[in-house]
Amino acid sequence: MNHNPDIAVLKQVHENKQDVLERRRAGILLHLSSLPGRPDNGDLGHDAYRFVEFLADTGISVWQMLPIGPTHEDASPYQCLSVHAGNPAFISLDWLVDKHWLEIDMCRKQRENKAQRHDCLLKAFDTFQQWSDPEIVHQFETFQQENSEWLDDFALYCTIRQISNNRPWYEWSPELRQGDQDALNKIRSEYKEKILQYKFEQYVFFRQWHELKDYANRRGVWLFGDMPIFVAHDSAEVWAHREYFAVDPDGELETQAGVPPDYYSKTGQRWGNPHYRWDYMQTDGFKWWLQRMRTQLELFDLVRVDHFRGFEAYWEIPAGDMTAENGRWVKAPGDRLLEFLNMAFDSLPLVAEDLGVITPEVVQLRQRFNLPGMKILQFAFSGENSNPYLPHNHEDLSVVYTGTHDNDTTLAWYESLSDESKAYINEYFGDTNAEGMPWTLIRSALGSVSRLAILPMQDILSLGQGHRMNKPGTTEGNWSWRFQWEQVTPEIRQRLYHMLNLYGRKTIPGPD
């Protein structure tokens, strides 16, 4: 695959794009999977549009979500099969019915689980091939051409993975694992239709995505994405371009990514991602990263870089270790990477996730490129008035959260605190704490000097224990939380509208 994007072309991606952080705003953190509607999973259908309308009606102008790529069996959006592709689980079957590519009866009957949805997508592609007019066929062909740099590898990878009983690529037969061209050409010939099916699903996803994004932007709502710094070991990118990753000739990890012991885990976190071969990436001007960022900026108006500190130094763990305790910090060329990205794009609307072990060098890197960091209110009340997450220590160029997808809900967090910690919080907020959690922290976030305030949907709904999205270091029971529309009462809408207006975060709708 040719990774040689033209910088002049890349600069057009963000030409004339509005700076989301040019003024005070508020947003809600809600992943697509948490939308109501379908029995098993939220999608890009009617409820996504209804959520945009809810945001615009209350004056909220940012919708933050988690990574939207196709996930592995554990459903973690931070370990995706591709850094470019969209998750077919988010495809709206109702949209396919509207396009007459799927019969409504089949849509209603076969939407309960992954296998049944797959049948619907197969049927939709079959109908598409038989009945689509030349204009639509041309659009599909154009999509394939414009995205061939990643789409060809992804569709081939998914096809081989499927016929290999969904085993990771480093467990495939040697010729397929190592990319023998004769073996790959044989797959391309024998499974031509299956490969095209995967491309069709991406075409549908991106069409649905951009229709939703256009709808949101016209109403003054901007989409805020999340980009994991590392790539899943079992992914199309590592398989197709292992020269960029620290894996051996058989695909096994040489080292693995993670973080040292911290707030979330006494033994650290061992993520299992391969590290980058940064020296090699520098030799071709970071072309892999330029292409990755181009995709993100086509999808989102603002992008959070998860684990930003890995651009300055990364925690390198021996491949065979079962904990992260024996790792070491290794320097990364983040300054050079960000220089190239800034040369390639007229604007680089990034937010640096700078939580955890943050050194002065990480702060300097973020500040050099004028990137906002994150302030988490749940981390603020350790007892020291110098804690950077306390509201009186916030800075304008930052994004404040009550909590993130890795935190428990604010109400559950507060209820789990010791009496001493609760007393400290009550004293800090004084009379404003009379309304109770989570609205005390919501008010604090909205009143902060931070340019952008993000509120998890669980906090908006005042939900307690049992409603968190993810518990780091665990693999069971995560990523499945969803809300229902009846929980969004008129009182909540009015309260949000009033508080956004009070703290100067209410925005007017965008142009039609």
C-alpha positions as CSV (number, residue, x, y, z in Angstrom):
1,M,0.0,0.0,0.0
2,N,1.3,3.4,-0.9
3,H,1.6,5.7,2.1
4,N,2.5,8.9,0.4
5,P,-0.2,11.5,1.0
6,D,0.4,14.9,-0.6
7,I,0.7,17.6,2.1
8,A,-1.1,20.1,-0.1
9,V,-4.1,17.8,-0.3
10,L,-4.0,17.2,3.4
11,K,-4.2,20.9,4.1
12,Q,-7.5,21.1,2.2
13,V,-9.1,18.7,4.8
14,H,-9.3,21.5,7.4
15,E,-9.4,24.5,5.2
16,N,-12.2,26.9,6.4
17,K,-13.1,24.6,9.3
18,Q,-14.4,26.5,12.3
19,D,-12.3,26.4,15.5
20,V,-14.4,24.6,18.0
21,L,-12.6,26.1,20.9
22,E,-12.8,29.7,19.8
23,R,-15.4,30.4,22.5
24,R,-16.8,28.9,25.7
25,R,-18.8,25.7,25.0
26,A,-20.3,22.7,26.7
27,G,-20.6,19.2,25.5
28,I,-21.9,15.8,26.5
29,L,-19.9,12.6,26.5
30,L,-22.0,9.8,25.0
31,H,-20.7,6.9,22.8
32,L,-22.8,5.9,19.8
33,S,-23.3,2.5,21.4
34,S,-25.1,4.1,24.4
35,L,-27.9,5.6,22.3
36,P,-31.4,4.0,22.7
37,G,-33.4,2.5,19.9
38,R,-32.1,-0.8,18.8
39,P,-32.3,-3.7,21.2
40,D,-28.6,-4.5,21.2
41,N,-26.6,-1.4,20.3
42,G,-27.0,2.3,19.4
43,D,-26.4,3.3,15.8
44,L,-26.4,6.1,13.3
45,G,-30.1,6.1,12.9
46,H,-33.0,8.1,14.1
47,D,-32.0,8.3,17.8
48,A,-28.6,9.8,16.8
49,Y,-30.5,12.6,15.1
50,R,-32.8,13.0,18.0
51,F,-29.8,13.3,20.3
52,V,-28.3,16.1,18.1
53,E,-31.7,17.9,18.4
54,F,-31.6,17.5,22.2
55,L,-28.1,19.0,22.3
56,A,-29.0,21.9,20.1
57,D,-32.2,22.6,22.0
58,T,-30.4,22.9,25.3
59,G,-27.6,25.0,23.9
60,I,-24.9,22.3,24.0
61,S,-22.7,22.5,21.0
62,V,-20.3,19.5,21.4
63,W,-21.0,15.8,21.2
64,Q,-18.0,13.7,22.4
65,M,-17.9,10.0,21.8
66,L,-15.4,7.2,22.1
67,P,-13.4,5.7,19.1
68,I,-15.8,4.5,16.4
69,G,-13.8,1.7,14.8
70,P,-14.7,-2.0,14.4
71,T,-14.0,-3.7,17.7
72,H,-12.8,-7.1,18.8
73,E,-15.0,-9.6,20.7
74,D,-14.5,-7.7,24.0
75,A,-16.2,-4.6,22.4
76,S,-13.5,-2.2,23.6
77,P,-13.4,0.8,21.3
78,Y,-9.8,1.3,22.3
79,Q,-8.7,-1.9,20.6
80,C,-10.0,-1.7,17.1
81,L,-9.5,-3.8,13.9
82,S,-8.5,-0.6,12.0
83,V,-7.6,3.0,12.8
84,H,-9.5,4.2,9.7
85,A,-12.6,2.0,9.3
86,G,-16.0,2.6,11.0
87,N,-17.8,-0.1,13.1
88,P,-20.5,-1.8,11.0
89,A,-22.4,-2.3,14.2
90,F,-23.3,1.4,14.0
91,I,-24.9,1.1,10.6
92,S,-28.6,2.0,10.7
93,L,-30.7,-0.7,9.1
94,D,-33.6,1.8,8.8
95,W,-31.4,3.9,6.5
96,L,-30.9,0.9,4.3
97,V,-34.7,0.4,4.2
98,D,-35.1,4.1,3.2
99,K,-32.7,3.5,0.3
100,H,-34.7,0.4,-0.7
101,W,-31.7,-1.8,-0.3
102,L,-33.4,-3.8,2.5
103,E,-37.0,-4.9,3.1
104,I,-38.6,-3.5,6.2
105,D,-39.9,-6.9,7.3
106,M,-36.3,-8.3,7.3
107,C,-35.0,-5.2,9.1
108,R,-37.6,-5.7,11.9
109,K,-37.1,-9.4,12.2
110,Q,-33.3,-9.6,11.9
111,R,-31.8,-6.9,14.0
112,E,-31.5,-8.5,17.4
113,N,-27.8,-9.6,17.3
114,K,-24.6,-9.4,15.4
115,A,-25.2,-12.5,13.2
116,Q,-28.7,-11.4,12.2
117,R,-27.5,-7.9,11.4
118,H,-24.8,-9.4,9.2
119,D,-27.5,-11.2,7.2
120,C,-29.2,-7.8,6.7
121,L,-26.0,-6.2,5.4
122,L,-25.4,-9.1,3.1
123,K,-28.9,-8.8,1.7
124,A,-28.5,-5.0,1.4
125,F,-25.3,-5.4,-0.7
126,D,-27.0,-8.0,-2.9
127,T,-29.9,-5.6,-3.6
128,F,-27.4,-2.7,-4.1
129,Q,-25.6,-4.6,-6.8
130,Q,-28.8,-5.6,-8.6
131,W,-30.8,-2.4,-8.4
132,S,-28.7,0.7,-7.7
133,D,-28.7,3.4,-10.4
134,P,-25.4,4.3,-12.1
135,E,-25.0,7.5,-10.0
136,I,-24.9,5.5,-6.7
137,V,-22.6,2.8,-8.2
138,H,-20.3,5.6,-9.3
139,Q,-20.3,7.0,-5.7
140,F,-19.4,3.6,-4.4
141,E,-16.5,3.3,-6.9
142,T,-15.3,6.8,-6.0
143,F,-15.4,6.0,-2.3
144,Q,-13.2,2.9,-3.0
145,Q,-10.7,4.9,-5.0
146,E,-10.5,7.8,-2.5
147,N,-9.9,5.5,0.4
148,S,-7.9,2.7,-1.3
149,E,-4.8,3.5,0.9
150,W,-6.5,1.8,3.9
151,L,-9.7,0.2,2.5
152,D,-8.0,-2.4,0.3
153,D,-5.9,-3.7,3.2
154,F,-8.8,-3.6,5.6
155,A,-11.2,-5.5,3.4
156,L,-8.6,-8.2,2.6
157,Y,-7.6,-8.4,6.3
158,C,-11.2,-8.8,7.4
159,T,-11.9,-11.5,4.8
160,I,-8.9,-13.6,5.7
161,R,-9.7,-13.2,9.4
162,Q,-13.3,-14.4,8.8
163,I,-12.2,-17.5,6.8
164,S,-9.6,-18.1,9.5
165,N,-12.3,-18.5,12.2
166,N,-11.7,-14.9,13.4
167,R,-8.2,-15.8,14.6
168,P,-5.8,-12.9,14.9
169,W,-3.5,-12.4,11.9
170,Y,-0.4,-13.5,13.8
171,E,-2.0,-17.0,14.1
172,W,-2.8,-17.3,10.3
173,S,-0.9,-19.6,8.0
174,P,2.7,-18.4,7.4
175,E,2.1,-17.3,3.8
176,L,-1.0,-15.2,4.8
177,R,0.6,-13.9,8.0
178,Q,3.7,-12.7,6.2
179,G,1.8,-11.3,3.2
180,D,3.0,-13.6,0.4
181,Q,1.6,-12.0,-2.7
182,D,0.7,-15.2,-4.5
183,A,-1.3,-16.3,-1.4
184,L,-3.0,-12.9,-1.1
185,N,-3.8,-12.8,-4.8
186,K,-5.5,-16.2,-4.5
187,I,-7.6,-14.9,-1.7
188,R,-8.5,-11.8,-3.7
189,S,-9.6,-14.0,-6.6
190,E,-11.6,-16.7,-4.6
191,Y,-13.2,-14.2,-2.2
192,K,-13.8,-11.2,-4.4
193,E,-17.4,-10.8,-3.4
194,K,-16.7,-11.1,0.3
195,I,-13.9,-8.4,0.0
196,L,-16.3,-6.2,-1.8
197,Q,-18.9,-6.7,0.9
198,Y,-16.6,-5.3,3.5
199,K,-15.9,-2.3,1.3
200,F,-19.7,-1.8,0.8
201,E,-20.2,-1.8,4.6
202,Q,-17.6,1.0,4.9
203,Y,-19.2,2.9,2.1
204,V,-22.5,2.7,4.0
205,F,-21.0,3.7,7.3
206,F,-19.2,6.7,5.9
207,R,-22.3,7.9,4.1
208,Q,-24.4,7.6,7.2
209,W,-21.7,9.2,9.3
210,H,-21.3,12.3,7.1
211,E,-25.1,12.8,6.8
212,L,-25.3,12.8,10.6
213,K,-22.2,15.1,10.9
214,D,-23.7,17.5,8.3
215,Y,-27.0,17.5,10.2
216,A,-25.2,18.2,13.5
217,N,-22.9,21.0,12.1
218,R,-25.9,22.8,10.6
219,R,-27.4,23.0,14.0
220,G,-24.2,24.3,15.6
221,V,-23.2,20.9,17.1
222,W,-19.6,19.8,16.6
223,L,-18.4,16.2,16.8
224,F,-15.6,15.4,19.2
225,G,-13.7,12.2,18.5
226,D,-11.2,10.1,20.4
227,M,-8.0,8.7,18.9
228,P,-6.1,6.0,20.9
229,I,-2.4,6.7,20.5
230,F,-1.6,3.0,20.1
231,V,-3.0,0.5,17.6
232,A,-4.4,-3.0,18.4
233,H,-1.9,-5.8,17.8
234,D,-4.6,-7.7,15.8
235,S,-5.5,-4.9,13.3
236,A,-5.3,-4.3,9.6
237,E,-2.6,-1.7,10.0
238,V,-0.1,-3.8,12.0
239,W,-0.7,-6.8,9.6
240,A,-0.3,-4.8,6.4
241,H,2.5,-2.4,7.7
242,R,4.4,-4.2,10.4
243,E,7.5,-2.2,9.4
244,Y,6.0,0.6,11.5
245,F,5.5,-1.6,14.6
246,A,7.7,-3.5,17.0
247,V,6.7,-7.0,16.1
248,D,9.0,-9.9,15.0
249,P,8.8,-11.6,11.6
250,D,6.1,-13.9,12.8
251,G,4.0,-11.0,14.1
252,E,4.7,-11.6,17.8
253,L,5.2,-8.5,20.1
254,E,8.8,-7.5,20.8
255,T,7.5,-5.2,23.6
256,Q,4.1,-4.0,24.6
257,A,2.4,-0.7,25.6
258,G,0.8,0.2,28.9
259,V,1.3,2.5,31.9
260,P,3.0,2.0,35.2
261,P,1.1,1.6,38.5
262,D,-1.3,4.5,39.0
263,Y,-4.7,5.6,40.3
264,Y,-6.5,2.8,38.3
265,S,-4.2,-0.1,39.0
266,K,-1.6,-1.0,41.6
267,T,0.3,-3.2,39.1
268,G,-0.1,-0.8,36.2
269,Q,-2.0,-1.5,33.0
270,R,-0.7,-3.9,30.3
271,W,-2.5,-3.0,27.1
272,G,-0.9,-5.5,24.7
273,N,-0.5,-3.0,21.9
274,P,2.8,-3.0,19.9
275,H,5.0,0.0,20.1
276,Y,5.9,2.1,17.1
277,R,9.2,1.9,15.3
278,W,9.6,5.7,15.6
279,D,13.0,5.8,13.9
280,Y,11.5,4.2,10.8
281,M,8.4,6.4,10.9
282,Q,10.6,9.5,10.8
283,T,12.5,8.3,7.7
284,D,9.3,8.7,5.5
285,G,8.1,11.9,7.2
286,F,5.5,10.2,9.4
287,K,3.3,9.4,6.4
288,W,1.4,6.7,8.4
289,W,0.4,9.3,10.9
290,L,-0.5,11.9,8.3
291,Q,-2.9,9.5,6.7
292,R,-4.4,8.5,10.1
293,M,-4.9,12.1,11.1
294,R,-6.5,12.9,7.8
295,T,-9.2,10.3,8.4
296,Q,-9.8,11.6,11.9
297,L,-10.2,15.2,10.7
298,E,-12.6,14.1,8.0
299,L,-14.8,12.4,10.7
300,F,-14.6,14.9,13.6
301,D,-14.4,18.6,14.3
302,L,-12.2,18.0,17.4
303,V,-10.1,15.0,18.3
304,R,-8.8,13.9,21.7
305,V,-5.5,12.2,21.6
306,D,-5.7,9.4,24.2
307,H,-2.5,8.9,26.2
308,F,-0.9,12.0,24.8
309,R,2.1,11.6,27.1
310,G,3.1,8.7,24.9
311,F,4.3,11.2,22.3
312,E,6.9,12.4,24.7
313,A,7.8,9.1,26.3
314,Y,6.1,5.7,26.4
315,W,6.1,2.9,29.0
316,E,7.8,-0.1,27.4
317,I,6.9,-3.4,29.0
318,P,8.7,-6.7,28.2
319,A,6.5,-8.8,25.8
320,G,6.1,-11.7,28.2
321,D,5.3,-9.8,31.4
322,M,1.8,-10.3,32.9
323,T,1.9,-6.9,34.7
324,A,3.2,-3.5,33.8
325,E,5.5,-3.1,36.8
326,N,8.8,-3.9,35.1
327,G,8.4,-1.4,32.3
328,R,10.6,1.6,31.5
329,W,10.1,5.0,30.0
330,V,11.5,5.4,26.5
331,K,11.7,8.8,24.7
332,A,9.4,9.3,21.6
333,P,9.8,12.0,18.9
334,G,6.5,13.7,19.6
335,D,7.8,17.1,18.9
336,R,8.9,16.1,15.3
337,L,5.6,14.3,14.7
338,L,3.5,17.3,15.8
339,E,5.7,19.6,13.6
340,F,4.9,17.5,10.6
341,L,1.2,17.3,11.4
342,N,1.1,21.1,11.8
343,M,2.8,21.5,8.5
344,A,0.2,19.2,6.9
345,F,-3.0,20.7,8.3
346,D,-4.0,24.3,8.4
347,S,-5.5,23.7,11.8
348,L,-5.0,20.8,14.2
349,P,-8.0,20.7,16.5
350,L,-6.5,18.3,19.1
351,V,-7.1,17.9,22.8
352,A,-4.3,16.2,24.8
353,E,-5.4,13.6,27.3
354,D,-2.7,14.4,29.8
355,L,-3.8,12.3,32.8
356,G,-1.6,10.0,34.9
357,V,2.2,10.5,35.2
358,I,2.8,13.9,33.6
359,T,6.3,15.3,33.6
360,P,7.4,18.9,32.8
361,E,8.5,17.6,29.4
362,V,4.9,16.5,28.6
363,V,3.5,19.8,29.7
364,Q,6.1,21.6,27.5
365,L,5.2,19.5,24.5
366,R,1.5,20.2,24.9
367,Q,2.1,23.9,25.4
368,R,4.5,24.3,22.5
369,F,1.7,23.2,20.1
370,N,-1.0,25.1,22.0
371,L,-3.0,22.0,22.8
372,P,-5.6,22.1,25.6
373,G,-5.2,19.5,28.3
374,M,-7.9,17.8,30.5
375,K,-9.1,18.7,34.0
376,I,-11.0,15.9,35.8
377,L,-13.0,17.2,38.8
378,Q,-13.2,13.7,40.4
379,F,-9.4,13.8,40.7
380,A,-9.4,17.3,42.3
381,F,-10.1,16.6,46.0
382,S,-6.9,15.0,47.3
383,G,-6.6,17.6,50.0
384,E,-3.9,19.8,48.5
385,N,-4.9,23.3,47.3
386,S,-2.3,23.1,44.5
387,N,-4.1,20.1,42.9
388,P,-4.3,21.1,39.2
389,Y,-7.8,19.7,38.9
390,L,-9.3,21.9,41.5
391,P,-11.5,24.6,39.8
392,H,-9.5,27.5,41.1
393,N,-6.4,26.1,39.3
394,H,-8.0,25.6,35.9
395,E,-6.7,27.4,32.8
396,D,-8.5,28.8,29.8
397,L,-6.9,26.4,27.3
398,S,-8.3,23.2,28.8
399,V,-11.3,20.9,28.7
400,V,-12.9,20.2,32.1
401,Y,-14.8,17.0,32.9
402,T,-16.8,15.9,35.9
403,G,-15.5,12.4,35.0
404,T,-14.6,10.4,31.9
405,H,-15.7,7.1,30.5
406,D,-13.1,5.4,32.7
407,N,-14.5,7.0,35.9
408,D,-17.6,5.9,37.8
409,T,-20.5,8.2,37.6
410,T,-20.1,11.3,39.8
411,L,-22.9,10.3,42.1
412,A,-21.5,6.8,42.6
413,W,-18.0,8.3,43.1
414,Y,-19.2,10.8,45.7
415,E,-21.2,8.1,47.6
416,S,-18.1,5.9,47.8
417,L,-15.9,8.6,49.4
418,S,-15.0,8.6,53.1
419,D,-16.7,11.1,55.4
420,E,-13.5,13.1,55.6
421,S,-13.3,13.5,51.8
422,K,-17.0,14.4,51.6
423,A,-16.5,17.0,54.3
424,Y,-13.6,18.5,52.3
425,I,-15.7,18.7,49.2
426,N,-18.6,20.2,51.1
427,E,-16.4,22.9,52.6
428,Y,-14.8,23.6,49.2
429,F,-18.1,24.3,47.5
430,G,-19.9,25.8,50.5
431,D,-23.5,26.8,49.9
432,T,-23.3,25.7,46.2
433,N,-23.2,22.1,47.3
434,A,-26.8,22.3,48.6
435,E,-28.2,21.1,45.3
436,G,-26.2,17.8,45.8
437,M,-24.2,15.5,43.6
438,P,-23.8,15.3,40.7
439,W,-25.1,18.8,40.0
440,T,-22.5,20.4,42.3
441,L,-19.8,19.1,40.0
442,I,-21.8,19.9,36.9
443,R,-22.2,23.5,38.0
444,S,-18.4,23.6,38.8
445,A,-17.5,22.3,35.4
446,L,-19.8,24.8,33.6
447,G,-18.5,27.7,35.7
448,S,-14.9,26.8,35.2
449,V,-12.6,29.1,33.1
450,S,-11.9,26.0,30.9
451,R,-12.9,26.8,27.4
452,L,-14.8,23.5,27.0
453,A,-16.8,21.7,29.7
454,I,-17.8,18.0,29.0
455,L,-20.4,16.2,31.0
456,P,-21.0,12.4,30.8
457,M,-24.6,11.6,30.0
458,Q,-24.8,9.5,33.2
459,D,-24.1,12.7,35.2
460,I,-26.8,14.6,33.3
461,L,-29.2,11.9,34.3
462,S,-28.0,11.8,38.0
463,L,-27.2,8.1,37.7
464,G,-25.4,6.3,40.5
465,Q,-23.7,2.9,41.0
466,G,-24.1,0.4,38.2
467,H,-24.0,2.9,35.3
468,R,-20.3,3.4,34.5
469,M,-19.1,2.8,31.0
470,N,-15.7,1.2,31.7
471,K,-13.6,0.1,34.6
472,P,-9.9,0.1,33.6
473,G,-8.0,-3.1,34.1
474,T,-11.1,-5.3,33.7
475,T,-12.5,-7.0,30.6
476,E,-16.0,-8.0,31.8
477,G,-19.1,-5.9,32.0
478,N,-17.8,-2.8,30.1
479,W,-19.0,-0.7,27.2
480,S,-22.6,-1.8,27.5
481,W,-24.3,1.2,29.3
482,R,-27.2,2.8,27.5
483,F,-29.8,5.5,28.3
484,Q,-33.5,5.7,27.5
485,W,-35.3,8.8,26.3
486,E,-37.8,8.7,29.2
487,Q,-34.9,9.5,31.5
488,V,-34.4,12.9,29.7
489,T,-37.1,14.8,31.5
490,P,-38.3,18.4,30.7
491,E,-36.8,19.4,34.0
492,I,-33.3,18.2,32.9
493,R,-33.6,20.0,29.6
494,Q,-34.6,23.3,31.3
495,R,-31.9,23.0,34.0
496,L,-29.2,22.5,31.4
497,Y,-30.4,25.4,29.2
498,H,-30.5,27.7,32.2
499,M,-27.0,26.7,33.5
500,L,-25.4,27.0,30.1
501,N,-26.8,30.4,29.7
502,L,-25.8,31.4,33.3
503,Y,-22.1,30.4,32.7
504,G,-21.8,31.7,29.1
505,R,-21.7,28.4,27.4
506,K,-25.0,28.4,25.5
507,T,-24.5,28.6,21.7
508,I,-26.9,29.6,18.9
509,P,-27.7,27.2,16.1
510,G,-25.3,27.0,13.2
511,P,-26.2,28.2,9.7
512,D,-28.8,26.3,7.7
